């Protein structure tokens, strides 16, 4: 059998442990423009990574500031990665047939990790770096619980205490995520809680939000010198850690004998999407691979940050304790509806992802909750895996691209990150199958009221010397 014939019948493309990346990919080294600097929340003066001292781990602070194209992965982190990495890449042949599309659909499946999502890819290096610093306890927030359970898992490996503030709506919807975290020895609080000033001030917001939970976690970190902070998305070092996903996918697509025409991921803060997309985007920017690749970020209509937000400076949390970050935002006071994709309920996005959307290098689309679940059920019926609600939004974009390929009568290679399984989310599937799942509608006036409370801080992109700006007319 010829190599091409073998590739036409293979469904799963598997790597060995020796193929686990030895470095993380730093996309900042190849961007034509850099995001504007973060600002001090009080003075609005530019900050640098040193301002994070005492909050983040020393290595994470260095990774925020580095211009190196590749950042070595510590051996101790690679050793833990071997518990689940490399993750499989699969060709969704049954889904292709169900959609009657000439497109070839590939999914990189991160649900095989101990916590069932991509989040341990960054939780492990953050916990390791904190342990090396002598930190005793890590505190953080979590939306749907994927990040919280991943940090709980990572802290248990390196002997750290862990405390998590879980967004109220997800705390109620996903009780077994709480049990999972507690099994690894973590204390879990429903946010808003009565433990912090922020929690008490926003106790009327029963559903909570990631912004409120971040404020609560930040308060606790600032009150204890032996306590550090870790976060699951948005910041550069987090997206950096996730590039193990895309690096493996590059090798696996080569094994399949194809290259993607479109790379798709869901976006809440941006770590899942960036982790898959950045190694492919680096090839595009360096012209070392196919340059026609499109990058598509899928978000929920209930929290449409990239598609309906403003590109402005904003706080990362509700109480205004964090630095001001340049990003697409719905406003730090915006509290999204209690949708089931809790990991996508964040008012802002990573500065790098935001700049890529602003420049036109990344396209953003928003999908309703019911449309996303319809795509997830179709995927489950054909491929057997029940996706996390967050991943369901990316699968809705896959179906849209596959249908477009069918209508155009063209072959199209689609690569998506299935960032996690939905086995802790069966209550949301039960609601969908019973016809009880709604689609929250965000009004223009609601967004305008929230955006009116943004801080007044002008913003300009940082253009590298000798390079033209990537801003284009008509960019999203």
C-alpha positions as CSV (number, residue, x, y, z in Angstrom):
1,X,0.0,0.0,0.0
2,X,1.4,3.4,-0.9
3,X,1.9,6.1,1.7
4,X,-0.9,8.2,0.2
5,X,-3.3,5.2,0.3
6,X,-2.4,4.6,4.0
7,X,-3.0,8.3,4.8
8,X,-6.5,7.9,3.2
9,X,-7.5,5.2,5.7
10,X,-5.8,6.4,8.9
11,X,-8.1,8.0,11.5
12,X,-5.8,8.8,14.4
13,X,-2.3,10.3,14.1
14,X,-0.2,9.6,17.2
15,X,3.2,10.8,18.3
16,X,5.6,9.3,20.8
17,X,6.8,10.8,24.1
18,X,10.0,11.9,22.4
19,X,7.9,14.2,20.2
20,X,6.7,16.3,23.2
21,X,8.0,19.8,22.5
22,X,11.1,20.9,24.3
23,X,10.3,24.6,23.9
24,X,7.3,26.8,23.9
25,X,6.7,29.0,20.9
26,X,6.7,32.8,21.6
27,X,4.6,34.4,18.8
28,X,5.6,37.9,20.1
29,X,8.9,37.5,18.3
30,X,7.2,37.3,14.9
31,X,4.4,39.8,15.2
32,X,4.6,42.9,13.0
33,X,3.1,44.9,15.9
34,X,3.1,44.4,19.6
35,X,0.1,45.1,21.9
36,X,0.4,48.4,23.8
37,X,1.9,48.0,27.3
38,X,-0.3,47.3,30.3
39,X,-1.0,50.4,32.5
40,X,-0.9,50.9,36.3
41,X,-4.6,50.9,37.5
42,X,-4.1,54.1,39.4
43,X,-1.6,56.3,37.6
44,X,-2.3,54.9,34.1
45,X,1.5,54.8,33.5
46,X,3.0,51.9,31.5
47,X,4.1,48.9,33.6
48,X,6.5,46.2,32.9
49,X,6.9,42.6,34.0
50,X,8.7,43.6,37.2
51,X,5.5,45.1,38.5
52,X,4.1,41.5,38.8
53,X,6.8,40.6,41.3
54,X,5.3,39.0,44.4
55,X,2.2,38.0,42.5
56,X,3.3,35.7,39.7
57,X,6.1,33.1,39.7
58,X,9.5,34.5,38.8
59,X,9.8,32.3,35.6
60,X,6.3,33.4,34.5
61,X,7.2,37.1,34.9
62,X,10.4,36.5,32.7
63,X,8.2,34.7,30.1
64,X,5.9,37.8,30.0
65,X,8.9,40.0,29.0
66,X,10.9,37.7,26.8
67,X,11.5,38.3,23.1
68,X,13.1,34.9,22.5
69,X,11.4,33.0,19.7
70,X,11.5,29.7,21.8
71,X,11.4,29.3,25.5
72,X,12.8,26.0,26.9
73,X,10.4,23.8,28.8
74,X,11.9,22.6,32.1
75,X,12.6,18.9,32.3
76,X,10.3,18.5,35.4
77,X,7.4,20.0,33.4
78,X,8.0,17.7,30.4
79,X,8.1,14.7,32.8
80,X,4.6,15.6,34.0
81,X,3.4,16.3,30.4
82,X,4.2,12.6,29.7
83,X,1.1,11.7,31.9
84,X,-1.1,12.6,28.9
85,X,1.0,14.2,26.1
86,X,1.3,14.0,23.2
87,X,-2.4,14.2,22.6
88,X,-4.1,12.6,19.6
89,X,-5.0,14.2,16.3
90,X,-8.0,12.5,14.6
91,X,-9.7,12.8,11.3
92,X,-13.4,13.2,11.8
93,X,-14.4,10.9,8.9
94,X,-17.9,10.1,10.2
95,X,-18.7,13.7,10.8
96,X,-17.5,14.5,7.3
97,X,-19.9,12.0,5.9
98,X,-22.8,13.2,8.0
99,X,-22.2,16.8,6.8
100,X,-21.9,15.5,3.2
101,X,-18.8,17.8,2.8
102,X,-15.7,17.4,0.7
103,X,-13.8,19.1,3.5
104,X,-11.4,17.1,5.6
105,X,-12.0,17.7,9.3
106,X,-9.2,17.1,11.9
107,X,-9.5,17.6,15.6
108,X,-6.7,17.9,18.2
109,X,-8.2,16.3,21.3
110,X,-7.1,17.7,24.6
111,X,-9.7,15.9,26.7
112,X,-7.3,13.1,27.4
113,X,-5.5,15.1,30.1
114,X,-6.1,14.1,33.8
115,X,-8.6,17.0,34.2
116,X,-10.2,16.5,30.8
117,X,-9.1,19.7,29.1
118,X,-6.1,21.7,27.8
119,X,-5.7,23.7,31.0
120,X,-3.0,21.5,32.6
121,X,-0.6,22.5,29.8
122,X,-0.2,25.8,31.7
123,X,-1.2,24.8,35.2
124,X,1.8,22.4,35.5
125,X,4.5,25.0,34.6
126,X,2.9,27.7,36.7
127,X,2.8,25.4,39.8
128,X,6.3,24.2,39.2
129,X,7.7,27.7,38.9
130,X,5.8,28.8,42.0
131,X,7.2,25.8,43.9
132,X,10.7,26.7,42.8
133,X,10.1,30.2,44.2
134,X,9.2,28.8,47.6
135,X,5.6,29.8,47.3
136,X,3.4,27.9,49.8
137,X,-0.1,28.5,48.3
138,X,-1.6,29.4,44.9
139,X,-5.0,31.2,44.6
140,X,-7.0,31.6,41.4
141,X,-10.5,31.8,39.9
142,X,-12.3,29.4,37.6
143,X,-15.3,29.7,35.3
144,X,-16.5,26.2,34.2
145,X,-14.0,24.5,36.5
146,X,-11.5,23.3,33.9
147,X,-8.8,25.7,35.0
148,X,-9.5,25.3,38.7
149,X,-9.3,21.5,38.5
150,X,-6.2,21.7,36.5
151,X,-4.5,24.0,39.0
152,X,-5.6,21.8,41.8
153,X,-4.1,18.8,40.0
154,X,-0.8,20.7,39.4
155,X,-0.5,22.0,43.0
156,X,-1.0,18.5,44.3
157,X,2.0,17.3,42.2
158,X,4.4,20.0,43.6
159,X,3.2,20.1,47.2
160,X,1.4,23.4,47.1
161,X,-1.8,24.4,48.8
162,X,-4.5,25.7,46.4
163,X,-7.6,27.9,46.8
164,X,-10.1,28.5,44.0
165,X,-13.0,31.0,43.6
166,X,-15.5,29.4,41.3
167,X,-18.0,31.5,39.3
168,X,-21.4,31.0,41.0
169,X,-23.4,29.8,38.0
170,X,-20.8,27.2,37.1
171,X,-20.5,26.2,40.8
172,X,-24.2,25.4,40.8
173,X,-24.2,23.7,37.4
174,X,-21.1,21.6,37.8
175,X,-20.9,20.2,41.4
176,X,-18.5,17.4,40.4
177,X,-15.9,19.9,39.3
178,X,-15.9,21.1,42.9
179,X,-15.5,17.5,44.1
180,X,-12.6,17.0,41.6
181,X,-10.8,20.0,43.0
182,X,-11.4,18.9,46.6
183,X,-10.1,15.4,45.8
184,X,-6.8,17.0,45.0
185,X,-6.8,18.9,48.3
186,X,-8.1,22.3,47.0
187,X,-10.4,24.7,48.9
188,X,-13.2,25.8,46.6
189,X,-15.4,28.9,47.2
190,X,-18.6,29.9,45.4
191,X,-18.1,33.4,43.9
192,X,-19.3,36.0,44.9
193,X,-18.4,34.8,48.4
194,X,-18.5,36.4,51.9
195,X,-14.7,36.0,52.2
196,X,-13.6,39.2,50.4
197,X,-14.7,42.8,50.1
198,X,-15.4,42.3,46.4
199,X,-17.5,39.2,47.1
200,X,-19.6,41.1,49.7
201,X,-20.0,44.1,47.4
202,X,-21.3,42.0,44.5
203,X,-23.3,39.4,46.5
204,X,-26.4,40.6,44.6
205,X,-24.8,39.2,41.3
206,X,-25.8,35.6,42.2
207,X,-24.5,34.2,38.9
208,X,-21.1,35.8,39.4
209,X,-18.5,36.4,36.7
210,X,-14.9,35.7,36.0
211,X,-14.2,39.4,36.6
212,X,-15.7,39.1,40.2
213,X,-13.9,35.9,40.9
214,X,-10.5,37.4,39.7
215,X,-11.1,40.3,42.1
216,X,-11.7,37.9,45.0
217,X,-8.6,35.9,44.2
218,X,-6.5,39.0,43.8
219,X,-7.6,40.3,47.2
220,X,-6.5,37.0,48.9
221,X,-3.2,37.0,47.2
222,X,-2.4,40.6,48.3
223,X,-3.2,39.7,51.9
224,X,-0.6,37.0,52.2
225,X,3.2,37.2,51.4
226,X,3.4,33.4,51.0
227,X,0.6,33.2,48.5
228,X,1.0,33.5,44.8
229,X,-1.4,33.9,41.9
230,X,-1.9,31.7,38.8
231,X,-4.2,32.2,35.9
232,X,-5.6,30.1,33.1
233,X,-5.8,32.5,30.2
234,X,-5.3,36.0,28.8
235,X,-1.6,36.7,29.7
236,X,1.3,36.0,27.4
237,X,3.0,33.3,29.5
238,X,-0.3,31.3,29.6
239,X,-0.7,31.4,25.8
240,X,3.0,30.5,25.5
241,X,2.6,27.3,27.6
242,X,-0.4,26.2,25.4
243,X,1.7,26.2,22.2
244,X,2.6,22.5,23.0
245,X,-0.8,21.8,21.4
246,X,-0.1,23.5,18.1
247,X,3.4,22.2,17.8
248,X,2.2,18.7,18.1
249,X,-0.6,19.4,15.6
250,X,2.0,20.7,13.1
251,X,3.8,17.3,13.2
252,X,0.6,15.4,13.1
253,X,-0.8,17.3,10.1
254,X,2.5,16.4,8.3
255,X,1.9,12.8,9.2
256,X,-1.6,13.1,7.6
257,X,0.0,14.6,4.5
258,X,-2.1,17.7,4.6
259,X,-2.0,21.3,5.9
260,X,-4.9,23.2,7.3
261,X,-6.8,25.8,5.2
262,X,-8.5,27.1,8.4
263,X,-7.6,26.7,12.1
264,X,-10.4,27.0,14.6
265,X,-10.6,27.3,18.3
266,X,-13.1,28.6,20.9
267,X,-12.2,31.8,22.7
268,X,-13.0,33.0,26.2
269,X,-9.7,34.5,27.2
270,X,-7.7,33.1,24.3
271,X,-5.4,30.3,25.6
272,X,-7.0,27.4,23.8
273,X,-7.2,29.2,20.5
274,X,-3.7,30.7,20.8
275,X,-2.2,27.4,21.8
276,X,-3.4,25.7,18.6
277,X,-3.0,28.6,16.2
278,X,0.3,30.3,17.1
279,X,2.7,27.6,15.8
280,X,0.7,27.7,12.5
281,X,0.6,31.5,12.5
282,X,4.3,31.6,13.0
283,X,4.7,29.6,9.8
284,X,2.5,32.1,8.0
285,X,4.4,35.1,9.3
286,X,7.8,33.6,8.5
287,X,6.5,32.1,5.1
288,X,8.0,28.8,6.2
289,X,4.8,26.9,5.4
290,X,1.4,27.5,3.7
291,X,0.6,31.2,3.9
292,X,-3.1,30.9,2.9
293,X,-4.2,29.6,6.3
294,X,-7.2,31.4,7.9
295,X,-7.6,31.6,11.7
296,X,-11.1,31.6,13.2
297,X,-12.0,32.4,16.8
298,X,-15.4,31.2,17.9
299,X,-17.1,32.9,20.9
300,X,-20.7,32.9,22.4
301,X,-23.3,35.4,21.4
302,X,-24.1,35.7,25.2
303,X,-20.6,37.1,25.8
304,X,-19.5,38.5,22.4
305,X,-16.3,40.2,23.3
306,X,-14.4,40.0,20.0
307,X,-17.5,40.6,17.8
308,X,-19.3,43.3,19.7
309,X,-16.8,44.7,22.2
310,X,-14.5,47.7,22.0
311,X,-10.8,47.6,21.5
312,X,-9.8,49.6,24.6
313,X,-7.8,49.6,27.8
314,X,-9.8,47.8,30.6
315,X,-9.3,46.2,33.9
316,X,-8.9,42.4,34.0
317,X,-11.3,42.2,37.0
318,X,-14.5,43.8,38.1
319,X,-13.1,45.8,41.1
320,X,-10.3,47.4,39.1
321,X,-7.5,45.8,41.1
322,X,-5.5,44.5,38.1
323,X,-3.4,46.4,35.5
324,X,-5.3,47.9,32.6
325,X,-4.8,45.7,29.6
326,X,-5.3,46.6,25.9
327,X,-8.0,44.2,24.6
328,X,-11.4,43.8,23.1
329,X,-13.7,44.2,26.1
330,X,-17.4,44.4,27.0
331,X,-16.4,46.4,30.0
332,X,-15.2,45.1,33.4
333,X,-18.6,45.8,34.9
334,X,-20.3,43.5,32.4
335,X,-21.8,40.4,33.9
336,X,-22.7,37.8,31.3
337,X,-25.8,35.6,31.4
338,X,-25.5,32.2,33.1
339,X,-24.8,30.2,30.0
340,X,-23.4,26.7,30.2
341,X,-20.0,27.5,28.5
342,X,-18.7,29.0,31.7
343,X,-15.1,29.1,30.4
344,X,-16.2,31.6,27.8
345,X,-17.9,34.1,30.2
346,X,-15.1,36.6,30.4
347,X,-15.5,40.3,29.6
348,X,-12.2,40.7,27.8
349,X,-9.6,38.8,25.7
350,X,-5.9,38.3,25.6
351,X,-4.1,41.4,24.4
352,X,-2.3,39.3,21.7
353,X,-5.5,37.7,20.5
354,X,-7.2,41.1,20.5
355,X,-4.5,42.7,18.4
356,X,-4.6,39.8,15.9
357,X,-8.3,40.3,15.5
358,X,-7.9,44.1,15.2
359,X,-5.2,43.6,12.5
360,X,-7.3,41.2,10.5
361,X,-5.0,38.2,11.0
362,X,-7.7,36.4,13.0
363,X,-11.4,36.4,12.2
364,X,-14.0,36.2,15.0
365,X,-17.5,34.8,14.9
366,X,-20.2,34.5,17.6
367,X,-22.6,31.6,17.9
368,X,-25.7,31.0,20.1
369,X,-25.8,28.4,22.8
370,X,-28.4,26.2,21.1
371,X,-26.5,26.2,17.8
372,X,-23.3,25.3,19.6
373,X,-25.0,22.4,21.4
374,X,-26.6,21.2,18.2
375,X,-23.1,21.0,16.7
376,X,-21.8,19.2,19.8
377,X,-24.6,16.6,19.7
378,X,-23.9,15.9,16.0
379,X,-20.2,15.5,16.8
380,X,-21.0,13.1,19.7
381,X,-23.3,11.0,17.5
382,X,-20.7,10.6,14.8
383,X,-17.3,10.7,16.6
384,X,-18.4,9.4,20.0
385,X,-16.9,12.1,22.2
386,X,-19.3,14.4,24.1
387,X,-17.6,17.9,23.8
388,X,-17.3,20.5,26.5
389,X,-19.8,23.4,25.9
390,X,-16.8,25.7,25.2
391,X,-15.5,23.4,22.5
392,X,-19.1,23.1,21.1
393,X,-18.8,26.7,19.8
394,X,-15.7,25.8,17.9
395,X,-17.5,22.8,16.4
396,X,-20.3,25.1,15.3
397,X,-17.7,27.0,13.3
398,X,-16.4,23.7,11.9
399,X,-19.9,22.8,10.6
400,X,-20.2,26.3,9.1
401,X,-16.9,25.9,7.3
402,X,-17.7,22.3,6.2
403,X,-21.1,23.4,4.8
404,X,-19.4,26.3,2.9
405,X,-17.0,23.9,1.4
406,X,-19.9,21.7,0.2
407,X,-21.7,24.6,-1.3
408,X,-18.6,25.8,-3.1
409,X,-17.7,22.2,-4.2
410,X,-14.2,22.6,-2.9
411,X,-11.9,20.5,-0.7
412,X,-11.1,22.4,2.5
413,X,-8.9,21.1,5.3
414,X,-10.2,22.2,8.7
415,X,-8.3,21.8,11.9
416,X,-10.0,22.4,15.3
417,X,-9.0,22.1,18.9
418,X,-11.4,20.0,20.9
419,X,-10.2,21.6,24.1
420,X,-12.1,19.3,26.5
421,X,-14.7,16.7,27.1
422,X,-18.2,17.4,28.4
423,X,-18.7,14.6,30.9
424,X,-19.0,17.1,33.8
425,X,-21.5,19.1,31.7
426,X,-24.3,16.5,31.2
427,X,-26.8,18.7,33.0
428,X,-26.5,21.2,30.2
429,X,-26.9,18.5,27.6
430,X,-30.0,17.3,29.5
431,X,-31.4,20.8,29.3
432,X,-30.6,21.0,25.5
433,X,-32.2,17.6,24.7
434,X,-35.3,18.6,26.7
435,X,-35.7,21.8,24.8
436,X,-35.1,23.9,28.0
437,X,-31.8,25.6,26.9
438,X,-32.2,29.3,26.1
439,X,-30.2,31.8,24.1
440,X,-29.5,34.9,26.2
441,X,-29.8,38.1,24.2
442,X,-27.4,41.0,24.9
443,X,-28.9,44.3,24.0
444,X,-27.0,47.2,22.4
445,X,-27.9,49.4,25.3
446,X,-26.6,46.9,27.8
447,X,-23.2,46.8,26.1
448,X,-23.2,50.6,25.7
449,X,-23.8,51.1,29.4
450,X,-21.0,48.8,30.3
451,X,-18.5,50.4,27.8
452,X,-19.4,53.8,29.1
453,X,-17.6,52.8,32.4
454,X,-14.3,52.0,30.7
455,X,-11.3,54.0,32.0
456,X,-10.1,56.9,29.8
457,X,-6.8,55.7,28.5
458,X,-5.8,56.3,24.9
459,X,-4.1,53.4,23.1
460,X,-1.8,53.0,20.1
461,X,-0.2,49.8,18.8
462,X,3.6,49.4,19.3
463,X,5.0,49.1,15.8
464,X,8.4,47.4,15.6
465,X,11.2,49.5,13.9
466,X,11.4,48.8,10.2
467,X,8.0,47.0,10.0
468,X,4.7,48.3,8.7
469,X,1.7,48.2,10.9
470,X,-0.6,45.3,10.4
471,X,-3.7,47.4,10.9
472,X,-5.9,47.1,7.8
473,X,-8.9,49.0,6.6
474,X,-12.1,47.2,7.5
475,X,-10.4,45.0,10.1
476,X,-12.8,43.3,12.5
